[in-house]
Amino acid sequence: MKAKAYNEQRIFNGLVQQAARRWNKLNLLSAEQVKSITLAYPDDHYAPHLLTKIALFILTCIGTFGAALFVFLMVGSFSQYGLQEEQLFIAGSVLCGLGAFFFLGVVIANDRLYRSGPDNALLYLGLSFLVAALWLLYSLVLPGPMQAEGLIARGLLWQLLLPVWLVLLAAVLRYADPVVATASLATYLAIVATFTLQFTLGKALLPFVLMLAAGGSYYTVKHLSRRPDAYYHTSLLTTKVLSIACFYLAGNYLIVREGNALLHNLPVSTQISFAPLFYFFTAAIPLLYLYTALRRADRIFLHTGLLTLAFSLYTIRFYRQVLPLEVALTLGGAALILVAGWALRYLRPARHGLTSEPANSPAFAHLNLEALVTSHLTEHSLKVPERGFQFGGGSSGGGGAVGEY
């Protein structure tokens, strides 16, 4: 069995075709060039319309649940042999999960599906059945109720989540699905949080530990993204965005204060320790994201920085209501309009490697990507001759009369 479920070459071809169509809309490639690229990089995956994809997803879920009901009825007939109800549910869930993954492999191989709806549904349901079977097994083996607070106090919850995370991680490696990657990141952070909470200072150190965990996730994904692998492009991008968002949320004052009240079962949140430090994180991290975005011309940091900045303003206003809401919204909107207008004028023409010109601006209409790429390849394909015997350097005159060559 191959490690990657989908055809890697077709995925790469699909990304090339998407880029070609996008550049065609920006008048950077002609229709003939796009046609040539489509012929050179064929992608025969089944790609239905979004509404069709949603309909296929729902129909596959309904069909899978119907088949699962049939499987549970068959497994339930073994109760006459003295098996417990939990054991029958575990067996039924395992059979349904394995069956979902079997049919997932069949439809991917035969119908050339790639995130077409049915394969997504089978993947999510297969994982759900396996995780449910794992959790039922825990409830059967472990004594006492399966409540989160009790499991954290006993130091068991992070151990129970570890196999779940490994299952999700294996699914990410094989199917590279962004939704499963999101669930894997959430489980990873939950493991770190529940492991930290079992210590005496765990509640006090939890925000800092989660910030370190999210930062470690970001740098791991950043390192992996350097590899030219189109198969994991979307899942790595999703994990990268969520990692920097979680890094900010772990240090946000509102999240920390309300989370502290939730952990201590307080009816109303009270002032927290290191409050000035978390105010600093709330204000500084969005500005750091925006600075990084402008310095690296990184759109991900730009969008995340703007969203986190808006949430920081909401956080400050949530506890410090200086102005009425309508006045604050009016002044904030006016300030944003002024800043946007100034930035549009300042960055036209381009300054510091940034420009406010749209990508389809007539200023870029003279560009021809084919000519640029050809020029680039030609320039780099010219080999510089190695230094060896060099002609010239001597002088002669008069048939060697001066004895110098």
C-alpha positions as CSV (number, residue, x, y, z in Angstrom):
1,M,0.0,0.0,0.0
2,K,1.3,3.4,-0.9
3,A,1.9,6.0,1.8
4,K,0.0,8.6,-0.2
5,A,-3.6,7.8,-1.1
6,Y,-3.9,10.3,-4.0
7,N,-1.9,10.5,-7.2
8,E,0.8,13.1,-6.4
9,Q,1.5,13.9,-10.1
10,R,-2.2,14.7,-10.8
11,I,-2.3,17.0,-7.8
12,F,0.7,18.9,-9.0
13,N,-0.8,19.2,-12.5
14,G,-4.0,20.5,-11.0
15,L,-2.1,23.2,-9.1
16,V,-0.2,24.2,-12.3
17,Q,-3.5,24.5,-14.2
18,Q,-5.1,26.6,-11.4
19,A,-2.1,28.9,-11.5
20,A,-2.2,29.2,-15.3
21,R,-6.0,30.0,-15.2
22,R,-5.4,32.6,-12.5
23,W,-2.6,34.2,-14.5
24,N,-4.7,34.2,-17.6
25,K,-7.4,36.3,-15.7
26,L,-4.6,38.7,-14.8
27,N,-3.5,38.9,-18.5
28,L,-0.2,37.4,-17.7
29,L,-0.8,34.4,-19.9
30,S,-2.6,34.1,-23.2
31,A,-5.4,31.6,-23.9
32,E,-3.1,29.6,-26.1
33,Q,-0.4,29.4,-23.4
34,V,-3.0,28.2,-20.9
35,K,-4.2,25.6,-23.4
36,S,-0.6,24.4,-23.9
37,I,-0.1,24.2,-20.2
38,T,-3.3,22.2,-19.8
39,L,-2.2,19.7,-22.4
40,A,1.3,19.4,-20.9
41,Y,0.0,19.0,-17.3
42,P,-3.2,16.9,-17.6
43,D,-5.4,16.5,-14.5
44,D,-8.2,14.0,-14.8
45,H,-9.5,14.2,-11.2
46,Y,-13.3,14.4,-10.9
47,A,-13.9,18.0,-9.9
48,P,-17.6,18.7,-9.5
49,H,-19.2,22.1,-8.8
50,L,-19.3,23.1,-5.1
51,L,-23.0,22.5,-4.8
52,T,-22.7,19.1,-6.4
53,K,-19.8,18.4,-4.1
54,I,-21.9,19.2,-1.0
55,A,-24.8,17.1,-2.3
56,L,-22.4,14.1,-2.9
57,F,-21.0,14.6,0.6
58,I,-24.4,14.5,2.2
59,L,-25.6,11.6,0.2
60,T,-22.4,9.6,1.0
61,C,-23.0,10.4,4.7
62,I,-26.6,9.1,4.5
63,G,-25.5,6.0,2.7
64,T,-22.6,5.3,5.1
65,F,-24.9,5.7,8.2
66,G,-27.4,3.3,6.6
67,A,-24.7,0.7,6.0
68,A,-23.4,1.3,9.6
69,L,-26.9,0.7,11.0
70,F,-27.0,-2.6,9.1
71,V,-23.5,-3.5,10.5
72,F,-24.6,-2.7,14.1
73,L,-27.7,-4.8,13.7
74,M,-25.5,-7.7,12.5
75,V,-23.1,-7.3,15.4
76,G,-25.9,-6.9,17.9
77,S,-27.1,-10.4,17.1
78,F,-24.0,-11.7,18.9
79,S,-25.4,-10.5,22.2
80,Q,-26.8,-14.0,22.6
81,Y,-23.2,-15.2,23.2
82,G,-22.9,-13.1,26.4
83,L,-21.0,-10.2,24.9
84,Q,-21.5,-6.8,26.7
85,E,-23.2,-3.9,24.9
86,E,-20.0,-1.8,25.0
87,Q,-18.0,-4.7,23.4
88,L,-20.6,-4.9,20.6
89,F,-20.5,-1.2,20.0
90,I,-16.7,-1.3,19.8
91,A,-16.7,-4.2,17.3
92,G,-19.4,-2.4,15.2
93,S,-17.5,0.9,15.2
94,V,-14.2,-0.8,14.2
95,L,-15.9,-2.7,11.4
96,C,-17.6,0.5,10.1
97,G,-14.3,2.5,10.3
98,L,-12.4,-0.2,8.4
99,G,-15.2,-0.5,5.9
100,A,-15.2,3.2,5.3
101,F,-11.5,3.3,4.7
102,F,-11.7,0.3,2.4
103,F,-14.4,2.0,0.2
104,L,-12.4,5.2,0.4
105,G,-9.4,3.5,-1.2
106,V,-11.7,1.9,-3.9
107,V,-13.4,5.2,-5.0
108,I,-10.1,7.1,-5.0
109,A,-8.5,4.4,-7.3
110,N,-11.4,3.8,-9.6
111,D,-13.3,7.1,-9.7
112,R,-10.3,9.4,-9.6
113,L,-11.7,11.4,-6.7
114,Y,-9.8,14.2,-5.0
115,R,-11.7,16.1,-2.4
116,S,-14.8,15.6,-4.5
117,G,-17.3,15.1,-1.6
118,P,-17.7,11.3,-1.3
119,D,-14.0,10.8,-0.4
120,N,-14.2,13.6,2.2
121,A,-17.3,12.0,3.8
122,L,-15.8,8.5,3.9
123,L,-12.6,9.9,5.5
124,Y,-14.3,11.9,8.2
125,L,-16.8,9.1,9.0
126,G,-14.1,6.4,9.0
127,L,-12.0,8.5,11.5
128,S,-15.1,9.2,13.6
129,F,-15.9,5.5,13.9
130,L,-12.3,4.6,14.8
131,V,-12.1,7.4,17.4
132,A,-15.5,6.4,18.9
133,A,-14.3,2.8,19.1
134,L,-11.1,3.9,20.9
135,W,-13.1,6.0,23.4
136,L,-15.6,3.2,24.1
137,L,-12.6,0.9,24.7
138,Y,-11.3,3.5,27.3
139,S,-14.7,3.6,29.0
140,L,-14.7,-0.2,29.2
141,V,-11.1,-0.6,30.5
142,L,-10.8,2.4,32.9
143,P,-12.8,2.5,36.1
144,G,-14.9,5.5,37.0
145,P,-16.7,8.0,34.9
146,M,-15.2,9.3,31.7
147,Q,-15.4,13.0,32.6
148,A,-12.7,15.5,31.5
149,E,-12.1,17.0,34.9
150,G,-11.7,13.6,36.6
151,L,-9.4,12.3,33.8
152,I,-7.2,15.5,34.0
153,A,-7.0,15.2,37.8
154,R,-5.9,11.5,37.4
155,G,-3.4,12.5,34.8
156,L,-5.0,10.2,32.2
157,L,-6.6,12.5,29.6
158,W,-3.4,13.4,27.7
159,Q,-2.5,9.7,27.6
160,L,-5.9,8.9,26.2
161,L,-5.7,11.7,23.6
162,L,-2.2,10.5,22.4
163,P,-3.5,7.5,20.4
164,V,-6.2,9.7,18.9
165,W,-3.6,12.2,17.8
166,L,-1.5,9.5,16.2
167,V,-4.5,8.2,14.3
168,L,-5.2,11.7,13.0
169,L,-1.6,12.3,12.2
170,A,-1.5,9.1,10.2
171,A,-4.6,10.2,8.3
172,V,-2.9,13.5,7.5
173,L,0.2,11.8,6.2
174,R,-1.9,9.6,3.9
175,Y,-4.7,11.9,2.8
176,A,-3.3,15.4,3.4
177,D,-6.8,16.7,4.3
178,P,-6.9,20.2,5.8
179,V,-9.9,19.4,8.0
180,V,-8.1,16.4,9.5
181,A,-4.9,18.6,9.8
182,T,-7.0,21.1,11.8
183,A,-8.3,18.3,14.1
184,S,-4.8,17.0,14.5
185,L,-3.5,20.4,15.6
186,A,-6.4,20.8,18.1
187,T,-5.7,17.4,19.6
188,Y,-2.0,18.2,19.8
189,L,-2.7,21.4,21.8
190,A,-5.3,19.6,23.9
191,I,-2.6,17.0,24.8
192,V,-0.2,19.8,25.8
193,A,-2.9,21.6,27.8
194,T,-4.1,18.5,29.7
195,F,-0.5,17.4,30.4
196,T,0.3,20.8,31.9
197,L,-2.9,21.0,34.0
198,Q,-1.9,18.0,36.0
199,F,0.9,19.9,37.7
200,T,0.4,22.4,40.6
201,L,1.5,25.4,38.6
202,G,-0.1,24.1,35.4
203,K,-3.0,26.5,35.5
204,A,-0.7,29.5,35.9
205,L,1.7,28.4,33.2
206,L,-0.9,27.1,30.7
207,P,-1.0,30.2,28.5
208,F,2.8,30.3,28.2
209,V,3.0,26.6,27.5
210,L,0.3,26.8,24.8
211,M,2.2,29.8,23.2
212,L,5.3,27.7,23.1
213,A,3.4,24.7,21.7
214,A,1.8,26.8,18.9
215,G,5.1,28.5,18.1
216,G,6.8,25.0,17.8
217,S,4.0,23.9,15.5
218,Y,4.5,26.9,13.3
219,Y,8.2,26.5,13.0
220,T,7.8,22.8,12.3
221,V,5.3,23.5,9.5
222,K,7.5,26.3,8.2
223,H,10.4,23.8,8.0
224,L,8.3,21.2,6.2
225,S,6.9,23.8,3.8
226,R,10.4,24.4,2.4
227,R,10.2,21.0,0.7
228,P,8.7,21.3,-2.8
229,D,5.8,18.9,-2.1
230,A,2.5,19.9,-3.6
231,Y,0.7,17.0,-1.9
232,Y,0.7,18.6,1.5
233,H,0.5,22.2,0.4
234,T,-3.1,22.9,1.6
235,S,-2.8,21.0,4.9
236,L,0.5,22.7,5.7
237,L,-0.9,26.1,4.9
238,T,-3.9,25.4,7.1
239,T,-1.8,24.3,10.0
240,K,0.5,27.3,9.6
241,V,-2.4,29.8,9.7
242,L,-4.0,28.1,12.7
243,S,-0.7,27.9,14.5
244,I,-0.1,31.6,14.4
245,A,-3.7,32.2,15.3
246,C,-3.4,29.9,18.3
247,F,-0.2,31.6,19.4
248,Y,-2.0,34.9,19.6
249,L,-5.1,33.5,21.3
250,A,-3.0,31.7,23.9
251,G,-1.6,35.1,25.0
252,N,-4.8,37.2,24.5
253,Y,-5.9,38.9,27.7
254,L,-9.7,38.1,27.2
255,I,-9.0,34.4,26.4
256,V,-6.7,34.0,29.3
257,R,-8.9,35.8,31.8
258,E,-12.1,34.0,30.8
259,G,-10.3,30.7,30.5
260,N,-8.9,31.1,34.0
261,A,-12.4,31.7,35.4
262,L,-13.6,28.6,33.6
263,L,-10.8,26.4,35.0
264,H,-11.4,27.7,38.6
265,N,-15.2,27.4,38.2
266,L,-15.7,31.1,38.9
267,P,-19.1,32.6,38.1
268,V,-17.5,36.0,37.1
269,S,-13.9,36.4,35.8
270,T,-11.5,38.3,38.0
271,Q,-8.2,40.0,37.5
272,I,-5.4,37.5,36.6
273,S,-1.8,37.3,37.5
274,F,0.7,38.9,35.0
275,A,-2.2,41.0,33.6
276,P,0.2,43.7,32.1
277,L,2.1,41.0,30.4
278,F,-1.0,39.7,28.7
279,Y,-2.1,43.2,27.8
280,F,1.3,43.6,26.1
281,F,0.8,40.3,24.2
282,T,-2.6,41.4,23.1
283,A,-1.3,44.6,21.7
284,A,2.2,43.6,20.5
285,I,1.5,40.3,18.7
286,P,-0.8,41.7,16.0
287,L,1.7,44.5,15.3
288,L,4.4,41.9,15.1
289,Y,2.4,40.0,12.5
290,L,1.8,43.1,10.5
291,Y,5.5,44.0,10.6
292,T,6.4,40.5,9.5
293,A,3.8,40.7,6.7
294,L,5.2,44.0,5.3
295,R,8.8,42.9,5.7
296,R,8.4,39.5,4.0
297,A,5.4,40.4,1.7
298,D,3.5,37.6,3.4
299,R,-0.2,37.6,2.8
300,I,-0.9,35.1,5.6
301,F,0.6,37.2,8.2
302,L,-1.1,40.3,6.8
303,H,-4.6,38.8,7.1
304,T,-3.9,37.2,10.4
305,G,-2.4,40.4,11.7
306,L,-5.5,42.5,10.7
307,L,-7.9,39.9,12.2
308,T,-5.9,39.7,15.5
309,L,-5.7,43.5,15.7
310,A,-9.5,43.8,15.4
311,F,-9.8,41.1,18.2
312,S,-7.3,43.0,20.3
313,L,-9.4,46.2,20.0
314,Y,-12.5,44.2,21.0
315,T,-10.6,42.7,24.0
316,I,-9.6,46.2,25.2
317,R,-13.0,47.5,24.8
318,F,-14.6,44.5,26.5
319,Y,-12.9,45.5,29.8
320,R,-12.2,49.2,29.2
321,Q,-15.2,51.0,27.7
322,V,-13.9,54.5,27.2
323,L,-16.4,55.6,24.5
324,P,-19.9,54.5,23.6
325,L,-20.1,51.7,21.0
326,E,-21.4,53.9,18.2
327,V,-18.8,56.6,18.8
328,A,-16.0,54.0,19.0
329,L,-17.1,52.4,15.7
330,T,-17.4,55.7,14.0
331,L,-14.0,56.9,15.1
332,G,-12.4,53.5,14.4
333,G,-13.9,53.4,10.9
334,A,-12.8,56.9,10.1
335,A,-9.2,56.1,11.3
336,L,-9.1,53.0,9.2
337,I,-10.3,54.9,6.1
338,L,-7.6,57.5,6.6
339,V,-4.9,54.9,7.1
340,A,-6.1,53.0,4.0
341,G,-6.2,56.1,1.9
342,W,-2.7,57.2,3.0
343,A,-1.3,53.7,2.3
344,L,-2.9,53.6,-1.2
345,R,-1.2,56.9,-2.2
346,Y,2.1,56.2,-0.5
347,L,2.5,52.8,-2.2
348,R,1.8,54.0,-5.7
349,P,4.3,53.7,-7.2
350,A,5.9,50.9,-5.3
351,R,8.1,51.6,-2.3
352,H,10.1,49.2,-0.2
353,G,9.1,46.3,-2.4
354,L,5.4,46.9,-1.8
355,T,2.8,48.4,-4.0
356,S,-0.9,49.1,-3.8
357,E,-1.4,48.4,-7.5
358,P,-3.8,45.5,-8.1
359,A,-2.3,42.4,-9.7
360,N,-4.4,43.0,-12.9
361,S,-3.3,46.6,-13.2
362,P,-2.3,47.9,-16.6
363,A,1.1,48.7,-15.1
364,F,1.8,44.9,-15.3
365,A,0.1,44.3,-18.6
366,H,3.5,44.4,-20.4
367,L,4.7,41.4,-18.5
368,N,4.7,38.1,-20.2
369,L,5.4,35.2,-17.9
370,E,6.5,32.9,-20.7
371,A,9.1,35.4,-21.8
372,L,10.2,36.0,-18.2
373,V,10.6,32.3,-17.4
374,T,12.4,31.7,-20.7
375,S,14.8,34.5,-20.0
376,H,15.4,33.3,-16.5
377,L,16.1,29.7,-17.7
378,T,18.3,30.9,-20.5
379,E,20.3,33.1,-18.2
380,H,20.9,30.3,-15.7
381,S,21.5,27.7,-18.4
382,L,24.5,29.6,-19.7
383,K,27.5,27.9,-18.3
384,V,30.6,29.9,-17.4
385,P,33.7,28.2,-18.9
386,E,36.1,27.0,-16.4
387,R,39.4,28.7,-16.1
388,G,42.2,26.9,-17.9
389,F,44.6,27.9,-20.6
390,Q,44.0,31.6,-21.3
391,F,45.0,33.1,-24.6
392,G,46.5,36.5,-24.6
393,G,48.6,38.2,-22.0
394,G,51.8,38.1,-23.9
395,S,53.2,40.4,-26.6
396,S,55.3,39.9,-29.6
397,G,56.5,42.0,-32.3
398,G,59.0,41.8,-35.0
399,G,59.0,38.0,-35.3
400,G,60.1,37.5,-31.6
401,A,63.0,40.0,-32.0
402,V,62.4,41.3,-28.5
403,G,62.3,37.7,-27.0
404,E,58.9,38.1,-25.4
405,Y,55.8,36.1,-26.2
